[in-house]
Amino acid sequence: MIVGAHAILYSRDAEADRGFLRDVLGFPSVDAGDGWLIFALPPSEVAVHPSEANDRHEVFLMCDDIRDFIRSLRARKVRCSPVREADWGSVTKVTLPGGGSLGVYQPKHPRPGLSTRKRTRSARGAGRAGTRPKRRR
């Protein structure tokens, strides 16, 4: 039985990026030994998109207010790309200390496991009134 998911971020400076997840994003962690931190994540979801090749995977974090999220990171001198509007969400890329980037988005799509009343503001109001967001392909 599946009990969770384990995402891996590869980095040229893993120690700096672990510090970012711990100190900037505030993810709780456990030390698996020798300072190797394993971080807890908020509830997650997975989607399967068509592709020309297998074994291509992406990790995005989700937030409920992308502009507030960006403001809070910029206050800590963390660079974020301009917000890009996609049919499925408002997206930014956060520059990690190790030089890589991490996608963060505010979803416009319905979220599994959330009742209509508990959906994020963006999921309820996705797209124009009376329209459904297009699926990302």
Contacts in CASP RR format, 6 or more apart in sequence:
PFRMAT RR
TARGET T0000
AUTHOR 0000-0000-0000
METHOD contacts of the structure
MODEL  1
MIVGAHAILYSRDAEADRGFLRDVLGFPSVDAGDGWLIFALPPSEVAVHP
SEANDRHEVFLMCDDIRDFIRSLRARKVRCSPVREADWGSVTKVTLPGGG
SLGVYQPKHPRPGLSTRKRTRSARGAGRAGTRPKRRR
4 44 0 8 1.000
5 44 0 8 1.000
5 46 0 8 1.000
7 41 0 8 1.000
7 59 0 8 1.000
9 17 0 8 1.000
9 59 0 8 1.000
9 96 0 8 1.000
9 102 0 8 1.000
11 17 0 8 1.000
11 96 0 8 1.000
11 98 0 8 1.000
11 99 0 8 1.000
11 100 0 8 1.000
12 98 0 8 1.000
12 99 0 8 1.000
12 100 0 8 1.000
13 97 0 8 1.000
13 98 0 8 1.000
13 99 0 8 1.000
16 96 0 8 1.000
16 97 0 8 1.000
16 98 0 8 1.000
17 96 0 8 1.000
17 97 0 8 1.000
17 98 0 8 1.000
17 100 0 8 1.000
18 29 0 8 1.000
18 37 0 8 1.000
18 39 0 8 1.000
19 37 0 8 1.000
19 97 0 8 1.000
20 78 0 8 1.000
20 96 0 8 1.000
20 97 0 8 1.000
21 27 0 8 1.000
21 29 0 8 1.000
21 37 0 8 1.000
21 39 0 8 1.000
22 29 0 8 1.000
22 37 0 8 1.000
22 39 0 8 1.000
24 73 0 8 1.000
24 76 0 8 1.000
24 78 0 8 1.000
25 61 0 8 1.000
27 39 0 8 1.000
27 40 0 8 1.000
27 41 0 8 1.000
28 39 0 8 1.000
28 40 0 8 1.000
29 37 0 8 1.000
29 38 0 8 1.000
29 39 0 8 1.000
29 40 0 8 1.000
30 37 0 8 1.000
30 38 0 8 1.000
31 37 0 8 1.000
32 38 0 8 1.000
42 62 0 8 1.000
45 111 0 8 1.000
45 112 0 8 1.000
47 136 0 8 1.000
49 136 0 8 1.000
49 137 0 8 1.000
50 137 0 8 1.000
59 102 0 8 1.000
59 103 0 8 1.000
60 91 0 8 1.000
60 102 0 8 1.000
60 103 0 8 1.000
60 104 0 8 1.000
60 105 0 8 1.000
61 102 0 8 1.000
61 103 0 8 1.000
61 104 0 8 1.000
61 105 0 8 1.000
62 104 0 8 1.000
62 105 0 8 1.000
62 106 0 8 1.000
62 107 0 8 1.000
63 69 0 8 1.000
63 104 0 8 1.000
63 105 0 8 1.000
63 106 0 8 1.000
64 106 0 8 1.000
64 120 0 8 1.000
64 121 0 8 1.000
64 122 0 8 1.000
65 106 0 8 1.000
65 121 0 8 1.000
66 83 0 8 1.000
66 90 0 8 1.000
66 91 0 8 1.000
66 92 0 8 1.000
66 104 0 8 1.000
66 105 0 8 1.000
66 106 0 8 1.000
67 83 0 8 1.000
69 92 0 8 1.000
69 104 0 8 1.000
69 106 0 8 1.000
70 80 0 8 1.000
70 83 0 8 1.000
70 92 0 8 1.000
73 80 0 8 1.000
73 94 0 8 1.000
74 80 0 8 1.000
78 94 0 8 1.000
78 95 0 8 1.000
79 94 0 8 1.000
79 95 0 8 1.000
80 92 0 8 1.000
80 93 0 8 1.000
80 94 0 8 1.000
80 95 0 8 1.000
80 104 0 8 1.000
81 92 0 8 1.000
81 93 0 8 1.000
81 101 0 8 1.000
82 92 0 8 1.000
83 90 0 8 1.000
83 91 0 8 1.000
83 92 0 8 1.000
84 90 0 8 1.000
84 91 0 8 1.000
84 92 0 8 1.000
85 91 0 8 1.000
86 105 0 8 1.000
86 108 0 8 1.000
86 136 0 8 1.000
87 108 0 8 1.000
87 127 0 8 1.000
87 133 0 8 1.000
87 134 0 8 1.000
87 135 0 8 1.000
87 136 0 8 1.000
88 105 0 8 1.000
88 107 0 8 1.000
88 108 0 8 1.000
88 109 0 8 1.000
88 133 0 8 1.000
88 134 0 8 1.000
88 135 0 8 1.000
88 136 0 8 1.000
89 105 0 8 1.000
89 106 0 8 1.000
89 107 0 8 1.000
89 108 0 8 1.000
89 109 0 8 1.000
89 122 0 8 1.000
89 126 0 8 1.000
89 133 0 8 1.000
90 105 0 8 1.000
90 106 0 8 1.000
90 108 0 8 1.000
90 122 0 8 1.000
91 103 0 8 1.000
91 104 0 8 1.000
91 105 0 8 1.000
92 103 0 8 1.000
92 104 0 8 1.000
92 105 0 8 1.000
93 101 0 8 1.000
93 102 0 8 1.000
93 103 0 8 1.000
93 104 0 8 1.000
94 101 0 8 1.000
94 102 0 8 1.000
94 103 0 8 1.000
94 104 0 8 1.000
95 101 0 8 1.000
96 102 0 8 1.000
106 120 0 8 1.000
106 122 0 8 1.000
107 120 0 8 1.000
107 122 0 8 1.000
107 123 0 8 1.000
108 122 0 8 1.000
108 123 0 8 1.000
108 125 0 8 1.000
108 126 0 8 1.000
108 127 0 8 1.000
108 133 0 8 1.000
109 123 0 8 1.000
109 126 0 8 1.000
109 133 0 8 1.000
110 119 0 8 1.000
110 123 0 8 1.000
111 119 0 8 1.000
111 120 0 8 1.000
111 123 0 8 1.000
114 120 0 8 1.000
114 123 0 8 1.000
116 124 0 8 1.000
126 132 0 8 1.000
126 133 0 8 1.000
127 133 0 8 1.000
END
